[in-house]
Amino acid sequence: MGFVPEDDSVAWVPLGGLGEIGLNCMALACRGKVILVDAGSMFPEEHMPGVDVVIPDLRPILEHNGKVAGILLTHGHEDHIGALPYVLPYLENVPLYGTALTLALVREKLVEHRMEYLPPLVEVRPKDSFEIGPFQIEFLRVCHSIADGVGIAIRTPQGVIIHAGDFKFDPSPVGEEPLDMHGFSRYGQEGVRLLLSDSTNVERPGCSVSEREIQASLERIFRGCGGRIILSTFSSNVQRIREVVELTGRSGRRLHLSGRSMVSMVRLARELGYLDVPKGLLVEAAELGSVEQERMVVLTTGSQGEPLSALSLMATDRHKWIKVGPGDTVIFSSRFIPGNERAIYGIINALYRKGARVLYEPLSQVHVSGHASREELKMMIRLTNPDFFIPIHGEFRHLVQHRELAMELGMGPDRARVAQNGEV
């Protein structure tokens, strides 16, 4: 592992996420110690037949795992934790640091993969500081499409490195605290050596829509629906799940959860206090026949067109309990991840053939991205005022455009740089 300096020099190595949406993982090395930030997976692309999951190439790290002192996790999405079951068996008792929900999701994932042992799981709250070798670390709260997301400030012998995490600036999030602007600006005033910032939505002008606007839009849809509502979203989107639970209760309906990951997430969120489900609201599968269809809301997985997901089974008449037909309203309350469009539109077409009403972006305002748009990306750069800037988390065109955005704010071309996976 030649990139690991033994002195006060600091090496940064992106291992995934620079050139694709997913695979987010990077390493920082100093004084003979290495920390990783995230270890994510990615959906296989069309040219990968027979592949179930794609993970970063971590062989340079794994060959010398004794130097890895910890893994920092920004949040619980698959593109940030999905590779952990494949990586951890090769690491020797390396602790994972994350917030409560993130670690709960990691624990579920490792148990599901029948890991022989669980590594130390160290819960960290936003604003908590701790040390790993030569690195002093603070978690900073961010607003994203999953609860308990953080950015990370890493103090090194060469200055502060800010990993902004997956973030957006939402002044009025639903059931969550907003991004810690004071924390990021505090480091900006102190001096930030390097900012690493999410590039996913650099092509979107303006600012992201607030989650409260989506909540209001969904409420209008609920009020106007005379039949059954079937809403599909990412099971990790606790905010959206919370909105559906509240709207179901206010509209006098009852709720059925469909899909293993959805059931699991609701259970975890309730156990950790992120979700309150009133008694009597939930309907088990075997009880569906006893509830009038127009009083039902079905919260389901399958928003990405996964062939064995609950929504896919409904669309193809293979679901054991739920048959879609005229009078049903099906809502895709999630982003269409690039590469999944063909499968998603296949599901939508099948639902239309059954006579269902189907709502999805851009036809209806039923989802907002958890990633910052251009004006918010500018705000992060201004808040942190870094000496150097490297865009992360995006396809190559996103990285280039994010660099150009930083240069519009006055950063010189030698200070705003585009990196690629594997570069030191």
C-alpha positions in Angstrom: 0.0 0.0 0.0 2.4 2.6 -1.2 0.0 5.5 -0.9 0.0 5.3 3.0 2.5 8.0 4.2 4.2 7.4 7.6 4.8 11.1 8.2 2.4 14.0 8.5 1.6 14.0 4.8 -2.0 13.1 4.0 -3.1 11.0 1.0 -6.6 11.0 -0.3 -7.7 8.1 -2.6 -11.1 7.9 -4.2 -12.1 4.2 -4.6 -15.5 4.7 -6.1 -18.2 7.3 -6.9 -16.1 9.5 -9.2 -17.5 8.7 -12.6 -20.6 6.9 -11.6 -23.7 7.2 -9.5 -23.0 4.7 -6.7 -19.9 2.8 -5.4 -19.1 5.7 -3.0 -15.9 5.0 -1.1 -12.7 6.8 -0.4 -9.6 6.4 1.8 -7.6 8.9 3.8 -4.1 7.9 5.0 -1.6 9.6 7.3 1.1 8.4 9.8 0.6 4.8 8.8 -3.2 4.7 9.4 -6.1 4.5 6.9 -9.7 5.5 7.4 -12.4 4.8 4.8 -15.4 7.0 4.2 -18.4 4.8 3.1 -18.3 1.5 1.2 -21.2 1.6 -1.3 -22.5 -0.6 -4.0 -24.2 0.1 -7.4 -26.9 -1.4 -9.5 -25.4 -3.5 -12.4 -25.5 -1.8 -15.8 -26.9 -3.3 -19.0 -23.5 -4.5 -20.1 -23.2 -6.6 -16.9 -25.4 -9.7 -17.5 -25.5 -12.1 -14.6 -24.2 -9.5 -12.1 -26.3 -8.9 -9.0 -24.3 -6.1 -7.4 -21.3 -4.0 -8.2 -18.8 -3.0 -5.5 -15.6 -0.8 -5.5 -12.3 -2.4 -6.2 -10.8 -2.3 -2.7 -8.0 -4.8 -3.2 -5.2 -2.2 -2.6 -6.8 -1.6 0.9 -7.6 -5.2 1.7 -4.1 -6.4 0.9 -2.9 -4.4 3.9 -5.9 -4.3 6.1 -3.9 -4.0 9.3 -3.5 -0.3 8.5 -7.3 0.4 8.3 -8.3 2.0 11.6 -12.0 2.7 10.9 -14.8 3.1 8.4 -16.9 6.3 8.6 -20.5 6.1 7.3 -22.3 9.2 6.1 -25.8 7.5 5.9 -27.6 4.3 5.2 -28.2 4.2 1.5 -27.0 1.2 -0.5 -24.6 3.4 -2.6 -22.8 4.1 0.7 -23.1 0.9 2.8 -24.0 -1.8 0.2 -20.4 -3.1 -0.2 -19.8 -3.7 3.6 -20.9 -7.4 3.6 -18.3 -8.1 0.9 -15.5 -6.0 2.4 -15.7 -6.6 6.1 -14.8 -10.3 6.1 -11.3 -9.2 4.8 -10.8 -6.6 7.5 -9.7 -7.5 11.0 -12.2 -6.2 13.6 -12.3 -2.7 12.0 -14.9 -0.5 13.8 -17.7 1.2 11.9 -18.7 4.7 12.9 -22.2 6.0 12.1 -25.4 7.5 13.4 -28.1 5.3 15.0 -30.2 4.6 12.0 -27.2 4.0 9.7 -25.8 1.4 12.1 -29.1 -0.2 12.5 -29.4 -0.7 8.7 -25.8 -2.0 8.6 -26.5 -4.5 11.4 -29.6 -5.8 9.5 -27.6 -6.1 6.3 -24.7 -8.0 7.9 -27.1 -10.4 9.7 -28.9 -10.9 6.4 -25.6 -11.9 4.8 -25.0 -14.3 7.6 -21.8 -12.6 8.7 -19.9 -14.9 11.2 -19.1 -11.9 13.4 -20.2 -8.3 13.6 -17.5 -5.7 13.8 -17.6 -3.0 16.5 -20.4 -0.6 15.7 -19.7 2.8 17.2 -22.7 5.2 17.4 -21.9 8.8 16.8 -24.3 11.7 17.1 -24.1 14.9 15.0 -21.7 17.4 16.6 -19.8 14.5 18.4 -16.0 14.6 18.0 -13.7 11.6 18.3 -10.2 10.5 17.2 -9.0 7.7 15.0 -5.2 7.7 14.8 -4.0 11.1 13.5 -7.5 12.1 12.5 -9.9 14.2 14.6 -13.4 13.7 13.3 -16.8 15.5 13.8 -20.1 14.5 12.3 -22.2 17.4 10.9 -25.9 17.0 10.4 -27.2 17.2 6.8 -30.6 16.9 5.2 -31.1 14.1 2.7 -33.7 11.6 1.6 -32.9 9.3 4.6 -32.8 10.2 8.3 -29.6 10.5 10.3 -27.4 11.6 7.4 -24.2 13.5 8.1 -21.3 15.3 6.5 -17.9 14.7 8.1 -15.2 17.2 9.1 -11.8 15.5 9.4 -9.0 17.4 11.0 -5.6 16.2 9.7 -2.0 17.5 10.2 -2.4 19.2 6.8 -5.7 21.0 7.7 -9.4 20.2 7.7 -11.1 18.1 5.0 -14.8 18.4 4.7 -16.8 15.5 3.2 -20.2 17.1 2.7 -22.1 13.8 2.5 -25.3 13.6 0.4 -27.0 16.8 1.2 -29.5 19.5 0.3 -30.6 22.8 2.0 -34.2 22.3 3.1 -35.2 25.0 5.6 -38.3 23.1 6.7 -37.8 19.3 6.4 -40.6 17.0 7.6 -39.8 15.5 11.0 -36.0 16.2 10.7 -33.6 18.9 11.7 -32.2 21.0 8.9 -28.6 20.9 7.7 -26.1 22.3 10.3 -25.2 25.5 8.4 -23.5 26.9 11.5 -21.3 23.8 11.8 -20.1 24.0 8.2 -19.6 27.8 8.3 -17.6 27.4 11.6 -15.1 25.3 9.8 -15.2 27.7 6.8 -14.2 30.6 9.2 -11.5 28.4 10.8 -10.1 27.3 7.4 -10.9 24.3 5.2 -8.1 22.8 3.3 -10.2 20.6 1.0 -14.0 20.3 0.3 -15.4 17.1 -1.2 -18.9 17.8 -2.4 -21.8 15.8 -3.9 -22.2 16.5 -7.7 -25.4 14.5 -8.4 -27.7 17.4 -9.2 -25.3 19.9 -10.6 -27.3 20.1 -13.8 -30.4 21.2 -12.0 -30.8 25.0 -11.7 -32.0 26.8 -8.6 -32.7 25.1 -5.3 -34.4 21.8 -4.4 -38.1 21.8 -3.6 -38.8 21.4 0.1 -40.1 18.1 1.4 -43.1 20.1 2.8 -44.2 20.9 -0.7 -44.2 17.2 -1.5 -46.2 16.5 1.6 -48.8 19.1 0.5 -48.9 17.6 -3.0 -49.4 14.1 -1.7 -52.2 15.3 0.7 -54.1 16.8 -2.3 -53.7 13.5 -4.1 -55.0 11.5 -1.1 -58.0 13.9 -0.7 -58.9 13.5 -4.4 -58.6 9.7 -4.6 -61.9 7.7 -4.3 -60.2 4.3 -4.7 -57.2 2.5 -3.3 -53.8 4.2 -3.2 -50.6 2.3 -3.9 -47.5 4.3 -3.2 -44.0 3.1 -4.0 -40.9 4.7 -2.6 -37.4 3.7 -1.4 -37.8 1.8 1.9 -35.0 3.9 3.3 -36.9 7.2 2.9 -38.2 7.5 6.4 -39.4 11.0 5.9 -41.7 9.9 3.0 -42.9 6.9 5.0 -43.7 9.1 7.9 -45.7 11.4 5.6 -47.7 8.4 4.2 -48.4 7.2 7.7 -49.8 10.6 8.7 -51.8 11.1 5.5 -53.3 7.6 5.8 -54.5 8.4 9.3 -55.8 11.8 8.5 -57.8 10.5 5.4 -59.5 7.8 7.5 -57.7 5.0 5.6 -55.7 2.1 6.8 -52.2 1.1 5.7 -50.6 -2.2 4.4 -46.9 -2.6 4.1 -45.7 -4.7 1.1 -42.1 -5.8 0.5 -39.6 -7.2 2.9 -37.4 -4.2 3.0 -40.3 -1.9 3.6 -41.5 -4.0 6.5 -38.0 -4.1 7.9 -37.4 -0.4 7.7 -40.7 0.5 9.3 -39.9 -1.9 12.2 -36.4 -0.3 12.6 -37.7 3.3 12.4 -40.4 2.5 15.1 -37.8 0.8 17.4 -35.5 3.8 17.1 -38.2 6.4 17.6 -38.1 7.9 14.1 -41.6 6.7 13.2 -44.9 6.6 15.2 -47.6 4.3 13.7 -51.0 4.7 15.5 -52.5 1.5 16.9 -54.9 -0.1 14.4 -53.6 1.7 11.4 -51.7 -1.3 9.9 -53.4 -4.1 8.1 -51.7 -7.5 7.7 -51.9 -9.3 4.3 -54.4 -11.9 5.5 -56.7 -9.1 6.6 -56.8 -7.2 3.3 -60.0 -8.9 2.2 -61.9 -7.6 5.2 -61.1 -3.9 4.5 -62.9 -1.9 1.8 -60.5 -1.2 -1.0 -61.2 2.5 -1.1 -60.1 2.8 2.5 -56.7 1.2 1.8 -53.2 2.6 1.2 -50.5 0.2 0.2 -46.9 1.3 0.9 -44.6 -0.8 -1.2 -41.2 -1.4 -2.6 -40.4 -1.6 -6.3 -40.0 2.0 -7.4 -37.0 1.1 -9.5 -38.7 -1.7 -11.5 -36.9 -4.5 -9.7 -38.4 -7.7 -11.3 -39.1 -9.5 -8.0 -40.3 -6.4 -6.0 -43.8 -6.2 -4.6 -44.9 -3.6 -7.1 -43.6 -5.6 -10.1 -45.5 -8.6 -8.8 -48.7 -6.5 -8.6 -48.2 -5.2 -12.1 -47.8 -8.7 -13.5 -50.6 -10.4 -11.6 -48.1 -12.4 -9.5 -48.8 -10.8 -6.1 -50.4 -13.2 -3.7 -52.7 -10.6 -2.0 -53.0 -7.5 -4.2 -54.5 -7.3 -7.7 -54.3 -3.9 -9.5 -57.3 -2.7 -11.5 -59.5 0.3 -12.4 -60.0 2.7 -9.6 -56.5 2.2 -8.2 -54.0 5.1 -8.1 -50.4 4.1 -8.2 -47.8 6.7 -7.1 -44.1 6.4 -7.9 -42.7 8.7 -5.1 -39.0 8.3 -5.9 -36.4 9.3 -8.3 -35.8 7.1 -11.4 -32.2 6.1 -11.0 -30.3 6.3 -14.3 -30.2 2.9 -16.0 -33.5 1.7 -14.5 -35.8 3.7 -16.7 -36.6 0.8 -19.1 -37.7 -1.5 -16.2 -39.6 1.3 -14.5 -41.5 2.3 -17.6 -42.3 -1.3 -18.2 -44.0 -1.5 -14.9 -45.8 1.8 -15.5 -47.1 0.5 -18.9 -48.3 -2.7 -17.3 -50.2 -0.7 -14.6 -51.8 1.5 -17.2 -53.0 -1.7 -19.1 -54.8 -2.8 -16.0 -56.7 0.5 -15.9 -54.9 2.1 -13.0 -54.1 5.8 -12.7 -50.3 6.2 -12.4 -48.6 9.3 -11.0 -44.9 10.0 -11.3 -42.5 12.8 -12.1 -42.7 14.9 -14.2 -46.5 14.4 -14.5 -47.1 15.1 -10.8 -45.0 16.6 -7.9 -44.7 13.4 -5.9 -41.0 13.3 -5.2 -38.1 15.6 -4.5 -34.4 14.7 -4.7 -32.3 14.4 -1.6 -29.4 16.0 -3.5 -28.5 19.7 -3.7 -29.2 21.7 -6.9 -26.8 24.3 -8.3 -27.6 27.2 -6.0 -27.3 24.9 -3.0 -23.9 23.6 -4.2 -22.7 27.2 -4.5 -23.9 27.8 -0.9 -21.8 24.8 0.4 -18.7 26.2 -1.3 -19.3 29.6 0.1 -20.0 28.3 3.6 -16.8 26.2 3.8 -14.6 28.6 1.7 -12.1 25.8 1.0 -8.5 26.2 -0.2 -9.1 23.3 -2.6 -12.2 21.7 -4.1 -12.8 18.3 -5.6 -16.3 17.3 -6.8 -17.4 13.7 -5.9 -20.5 11.5 -6.2 -21.4 11.8 -9.8 -20.8 10.8 -13.4 -17.8 12.4 -15.1 -19.9 15.1 -16.7 -21.3 16.0 -13.2 -17.8 16.3 -11.8 -16.6 18.6 -14.7 -19.7 20.8 -14.3 -19.3 21.0 -10.6 -15.7 22.1 -11.0 -16.8 24.8 -13.4 -19.4 25.9 -10.9 -16.7 26.3 -8.2 -14.6 28.3 -10.7 -17.6 30.6 -11.3 -17.3 31.5 -7.6 -13.7 32.6 -8.0 -11.7 29.4 -7.4 -8.7 29.1 -9.7 -8.3 26.1 -12.0 -5.4 24.8 -9.9 -7.6 24.8 -6.8 -10.7 23.2 -8.2 -9.8 19.8 -9.6 -11.5 16.8 -11.2 -10.2 13.4 -9.8 -10.9 9.9 -10.9 -11.2 6.6 -9.0 -7.8 5.2 -8.0 -5.9 8.5 -8.2 -3.8 9.5 -5.2 
